[in-house]
Amino acid sequence: MSTTIIRNAKVYIERGRFEEALLIEDGFVRKVGTNAEVEAAAPADAKVYDAKGRTVVPGFIDSHQHLLNTGVALSDIRLHAATAIAEVKQIARDYIAERKPAAGTVLHGMGWNQDYFTDEHRLLTVRDLDEISTEHPLVFERACGHMLVANTLAMKLAGITPETVPPEGGMIGHFEDGSLNGIFAENARAPLLALFRNKSLEDTMRLIRVAMKHAAETGVTSVQTCDIRGGSWRTTMEAYERVAADHPLTRVYHQSSFMNPAEYKEFLDEGHVMGKGTPFNRFGPLKLFVDGSLGARTAYMRQPYHDDPTTRGIPTLTVEELDTLVGMADSHGCGVAIHAIGDAAVEGVLNAYDKVCHDGLNPLRHGIIHVQITDIPLVERFTKNHILALVQPIFLHYDTQIVEARVGKELAATSYAFGTMKKLGIHMSFGTDSPIEDMNPIDNLYCAVTRTNLKGLPEGGFHPEECLDIYDAVDAYTREGAYASFEEDVKGRLLPGYYADLVVLSEDIFTMPAQELRRTKVDATMVAGEFVFEREGA
Ligand SMILES: [Zn+2]
């Protein structure tokens, strides 16, 4: 195996402590110290990487995201930027012209939003999509992910006719003459989604690799990903195994999602318990959802929404269902990581954890993902059983614009309380929920330390008392991510015995003004002692 010296660097060790050089052997850090110390310990044939004074940090660990869906989002038709119906058509036609997919290939688009259209203020319809292609089934999801539009061929393939009755909680749209207009909402989307969601093993592997390449480019060396879920989990699992066996670029830890106890039991019975696997592909906790999102007012709140007093959001599991699933995981030695955004959802999950944690101990490291709407007593409750918080500071980019409207000024002031979590010593790690937000760690760090959106607003930050400093933010993105996967003794720091997973940055993020952080580029990314990305011209 190979030996590499990284010299002339500013290697981050811990708050206030930096070293000059690293010795890397067989994928592990063997020594840190001055250039002279490290060179003296290295064999004569060691490769040398001159960092030219640049800052080196441990590889970033994204503690909650969807790697496979990120691959999908990067590969499919991207409509997020479309500001006109004509532009949607052009983007899709260009995609087809460029990639020449065979006739009959289902093409999936994501991200259109009629609120941004300037030519016509209306939803897309089957007529628009039929103008793009009648040879390819087209399914274009709206930005919110709760509505889609399909062309005639896609509806035919999905077996939809004008007479099809939508399932409960679903909507199938019609024109005035009774013909299908191509719009499907909520539970009626399933047959259309199935056209492209059930991917072949080869496609799944390809999409994982696309996302891993993006991770390497952004300095993310480990992901805790929620891709194993529902019906297709066996294919997904096998794809990850095969990718891990063939030069993977990213270490993967699975947050496996099962909302149905019978299906989860089948998964457990096959031995897929937390901790099983390899350093590149390991099973992690059970992932559950107990509510929806703040934007859609489906996050479950203790009080009615400030801007819609008719609703408190939607709990997606009953107390009994939640207790059953948490109990199943806990009794099999599996942790649980639960999506909870509203304060009632967070409270409900803490109640569930009270029933399985004893004497203030949390040996399985149960955690809560998102933890957005809170008052301070709710945040303090995390300390009772040492519950983990897996948070996404990048959500401040959008949510600072809506949170006061949704929950009122008072509750908003104590929400996204990352500074308070840090002060209380809560194990708080960072993720992006990619592809909901891009997995770029620099933007995420920027939001954590400035509490502004990516345009720098509001000036001075949204409740700046909850800002983290750059050291705590980097630690949340490295050491705490490792803690969430029980790897804090081998991952997330650059010390002897730790994985040589690291990132070379173009700027010294520890001394530059926080407002300028976004200038920083990832110049190189190393995983297990090998460079998996080097920026051209860096
Ligand atoms: Zn997620």
Boltz pocket constraint, residues with backbone or C-beta under 6 A from the ligand:
constraints:
  - pocket:
      binder: B
      contacts: [[A, 64], [A, 65], [A, 66], [A, 226], [A, 433]]
      max_distance: 6.0
